[in-house]
């Protein structure tokens, strides 16, 4: 079952903190329970976090609170980014979604808060400690994350002085997450635009606008990607007939299945079966946006590399 957009990240241990640096990447819309910090070492990236679209520049920090849908459509940009993803339990009991008034913390704001050095130290500490795993590394990382998170909550403006977010907005996000989970489980059923819009109590036109804004792709494309992902798995790992797979994955006929499969993957189902790389189909949607893009090896389906990566920039 496709879980690309509800990302469940693998960790080296039960200590749920992860760090990595990338150059020249975008990533598909996804959400997770963990908190995610995205620091722009150099260049710029275009981000959408929930219902906020903005461009982050070198020295800026973007904060994805728990459960927020986020993506980067930066295929035409150069950038070097640091990611720190950590379970909310790492900063308990001080954790609650702080409801920052904006997910972007600019370089100027970090300087005004006195957090530039703290952030650089956090990234260095988390990277070093997770790699070396010296005695008490978990305590060192936890302490660093807790300190930075508490100071950020102290300084960065929050909605209504930290009150809970607007109920309508919160319900919308919960409803959308429920819809995405429903699609993951019922991709083989008839799921119309009207049904999807109705599940969120929206008109079809308003739903289409909101979905595109939050997910970066339209509803039909998203649904087709889920179905093709499952069909590709079935083709690769079962002996079922192509027609049976098409019908079980929500396609009404083989002609529609062949057309949509090729639109998403770049090849027909029969051609797909001959591919030497079983993950090739994952790369195609964003490759059509830029011929130089490919999914980053050994990482989540969400991470898309725009061009060959070099060494990360120095902090």
C-alpha positions in Angstrom: 0.0 0.0 0.0 1.4 3.4 -0.9 2.5 5.4 2.0 4.6 8.0 0.1 2.5 10.9 1.1 2.0 9.9 4.7 5.7 9.5 5.3 6.8 6.9 7.9 10.5 7.4 8.1 12.9 4.6 9.1 15.3 5.3 11.9 18.5 3.5 12.9 17.1 2.7 16.4 14.1 3.5 18.6 15.7 7.0 19.1 13.6 8.9 16.5 15.9 11.7 15.4 17.1 12.0 11.8 19.4 14.4 10.0 20.6 14.7 6.4 22.0 17.4 4.0 21.1 17.6 0.3 21.9 19.8 -2.6 19.4 20.9 -5.2 16.3 19.0 -4.2 12.6 19.3 -4.1 10.1 17.0 -2.3 6.6 15.8 -2.9 3.7 16.7 -0.6 3.7 14.6 2.5 3.0 14.7 6.2 4.2 13.0 9.4 3.7 13.1 13.1 7.3 14.3 13.7 8.5 17.9 13.7 10.7 18.9 10.7 13.3 21.6 10.6 14.6 22.7 7.2 17.6 25.0 7.2 18.8 26.7 4.0 22.5 26.6 3.9 22.8 28.2 0.5 20.6 29.2 -2.4 16.8 29.2 -2.1 13.9 26.9 -2.1 10.2 27.4 -2.7 8.1 25.8 0.1 4.5 25.2 0.9 3.6 24.3 4.5 -0.1 23.7 5.0 -1.6 26.9 3.5 1.5 29.1 3.4 3.6 29.4 0.2 7.0 31.2 0.5 10.6 31.2 -0.8 13.2 30.5 1.9 16.7 32.1 1.3 20.1 31.2 2.6 20.2 31.4 6.4 16.4 30.9 6.8 14.8 28.1 8.8 11.4 26.6 7.9 9.5 24.7 10.7 7.0 22.0 9.9 4.9 21.4 13.0 3.5 17.9 13.7 0.9 16.8 11.1 1.4 19.6 8.7 1.4 18.9 5.0 4.5 20.3 3.2 6.2 20.2 -0.1 8.9 21.9 -2.1 8.5 22.8 -5.7 12.0 24.1 -6.3 12.9 22.2 -9.5 14.3 25.4 -11.1 16.4 26.5 -8.1 19.8 25.6 -6.6 20.0 25.0 -2.9 21.7 23.2 -0.1 19.4 22.2 2.7 19.8 20.6 6.1 16.9 18.5 7.5 16.4 17.5 11.1 13.3 15.4 11.8 12.4 14.3 15.3 9.6 12.7 17.2 7.5 15.0 19.3 8.4 12.8 22.3 12.0 14.1 22.1 10.9 17.5 23.3 8.2 16.3 25.8 6.9 17.5 28.1 7.5 20.9 26.6 6.0 19.8 23.2 2.7 21.0 21.9 2.2 22.4 18.4 3.3 25.9 19.1 1.1 27.3 16.2 3.7 29.7 14.9 2.1 32.5 13.0 4.4 31.7 10.1 6.5 28.6 9.4 9.4 30.7 8.1 12.0 32.0 10.5 14.2 34.3 8.5 18.0 34.8 8.9 17.3 38.3 10.3 14.8 36.9 12.8 17.2 34.2 13.9 19.8 36.9 14.5 17.4 39.1 16.4 16.4 36.1 18.6 20.1 35.3 19.2 19.5 31.8 17.7 21.9 31.7 14.7 24.8 30.2 16.6 22.4 27.9 18.6 20.9 26.6 15.3 24.3 26.0 13.7 25.5 24.2 16.9 22.3 22.1 16.9 22.8 20.9 13.3 26.5 20.1 13.9 25.7 18.3 17.2 22.9 16.2 15.8 24.9 15.2 12.7 28.0 14.3 14.7 26.3 12.5 17.6 24.0 10.4 15.3 27.0 9.4 13.2 29.4 8.6 16.0 26.9 7.3 18.6 29.3 7.9 21.5 28.1 7.1 25.0 25.1 9.2 26.0 24.6 10.6 22.5 20.9 10.4 22.8 20.9 12.6 25.9 23.2 15.1 24.1 20.9 15.3 21.1 17.8 15.4 23.2 19.2 18.3 25.3 20.2 20.3 22.2 16.8 19.8 20.5 14.9 20.7 23.7 17.0 23.9 24.2 16.5 25.1 20.6 12.8 24.3 20.5 12.1 26.1 23.8 14.0 29.2 22.7 12.3 29.2 19.4 8.9 29.0 21.1 10.0 31.8 23.4 10.9 34.2 20.6 9.0 33.4 17.3 5.5 34.8 17.1 2.7 32.4 17.6 -1.0 32.6 16.6 -2.9 34.4 19.3 0.0 34.2 21.7 0.2 30.5 21.3 -3.5 29.7 21.5 -4.8 26.7 19.6 -5.1 27.2 15.8 -8.4 28.3 14.3 -10.8 25.5 14.6 -11.9 25.6 11.0 -8.3 25.4 9.8 -7.5 22.5 12.2 -10.6 20.6 11.1 -9.7 21.1 7.5 -6.3 19.5 8.0 -7.7 16.6 9.9 -10.3 16.0 7.2 -7.7 16.1 4.5 -5.5 13.6 6.4 -8.5 11.4 6.8 -9.2 11.6 3.1 -5.6 10.7 2.2 -5.8 7.7 4.6 -9.0 6.7 3.0 -7.5 6.8 -0.5 -4.5 4.7 0.8 -7.0 2.0 1.9 -9.7 2.2 -0.8 -7.8 3.1 -3.9 -9.5 0.3 -5.7 -13.0 1.7 -5.2 -14.6 4.5 -7.2 -13.4 7.7 -5.6 -14.8 10.7 -7.5 -14.0 14.4 -7.1 -17.5 14.9 -5.8 -17.0 12.2 -3.1 -13.6 13.7 -2.1 -15.0 17.2 -1.9 -18.0 16.0 0.1 -15.8 14.3 2.6 -14.5 17.7 3.5 -17.8 19.5 3.1 -16.5 21.6 0.3 -17.8 22.3 -3.2 -15.8 20.6 -5.9 -14.3 23.9 -7.2 -13.2 25.0 -3.7 -11.9 21.5 -2.9 -9.9 21.4 -6.1 -8.2 24.8 -5.3 -7.5 23.8 -1.7 -6.1 20.3 -2.6 -3.8 21.8 -5.3 -2.5 24.4 -2.8 -1.9 22.0 0.0 -0.6 19.0 -2.1 1.1 20.7 -5.1 -0.7 18.4 -7.5 -4.4 18.2 -8.4 -6.7 15.5 -6.9 -7.0 13.3 -10.0 -3.2 13.2 -10.4 -2.7 12.3 -6.7 -5.3 9.5 -6.9 -3.8 8.2 -10.1 -0.3 8.2 -8.5 -1.6 6.2 -5.6 -3.3 3.7 -7.9 -0.3 3.4 -10.3 2.1 2.9 -7.3 0.0 0.0 -6.1 -0.4 -1.4 -9.6 3.4 -1.2 -10.1 3.9 -3.2 -6.9 1.4 -5.8 -8.0 3.1 -6.1 -11.4 6.5 -6.5 -9.9 5.6 -8.9 -7.0 2.7 -11.0 -8.2 1.7 -13.2 -11.1 -1.7 -11.6 -11.6 -2.9 -10.6 -15.1 -2.5 -7.0 -16.1 -6.3 -6.7 -16.6 -7.0 -8.0 -13.1 -4.5 -5.6 -11.6 -6.0 -2.7 -13.4 -9.5 -3.4 -12.2 -8.4 -4.1 -8.6 -6.5 -0.8 -8.5 -9.5 1.3 -9.5 -9.3 1.6 -13.3 -12.5 0.9 -15.2 -10.8 -0.6 -18.3 -7.4 -1.6 -19.6 -7.2 1.2 -22.1 -7.5 3.9 -19.3 -5.0 1.9 -17.2 -2.4 1.8 -19.9 -2.8 5.5 -20.7 -2.6 6.6 -17.0 0.2 4.2 -16.2 2.3 5.6 -19.0 1.6 9.2 -18.1 2.8 8.5 -14.5 5.7 6.1 -15.2 6.8 7.0 -18.7 6.2 3.4 -19.9 3.4 0.9 -20.5 2.7 -1.9 -17.9 4.3 -4.4 -20.3 7.4 -2.3 -20.7 7.5 -1.8 -16.9 7.8 -5.5 -16.4 11.0 -5.5 -18.4 12.7 -2.7 -16.5 15.9 -3.7 -14.6 15.3 -1.1 -11.9 12.1 -1.8 -9.8 12.1 1.8 -8.5 12.3 3.5 -11.9 8.6 4.3 -11.9 9.0 6.4 -8.7 11.0 8.9 -10.6 8.9 9.9 -13.5 6.4 12.5 -12.3 9.0 15.0 -11.4 11.3 14.0 -14.2 8.7 15.4 -16.5 9.1 18.7 -14.8 12.9 18.7 -15.2 14.9 16.1 -17.2 17.7 16.3 -14.7 15.6 15.4 -11.6 15.7 12.0 -10.0 14.7 10.6 -6.6 17.5 10.6 -4.1 18.9 7.1 -3.6 18.4 5.4 -0.3 15.8 7.9 0.9 12.1 8.5 1.0 10.1 8.6 -2.2 9.3 12.2 -1.3 12.8 13.5 -1.9 13.6 14.6 -5.4 17.1 15.6 -6.6 17.1 18.4 -9.2 20.6 17.9 -10.4 23.8 16.1 -9.4 24.7 16.8 -5.8 28.1 18.0 -4.7 29.5 18.5 -1.2 27.2 20.3 1.3 28.1 23.9 1.9 29.8 24.8 5.1 27.8 26.4 7.9 
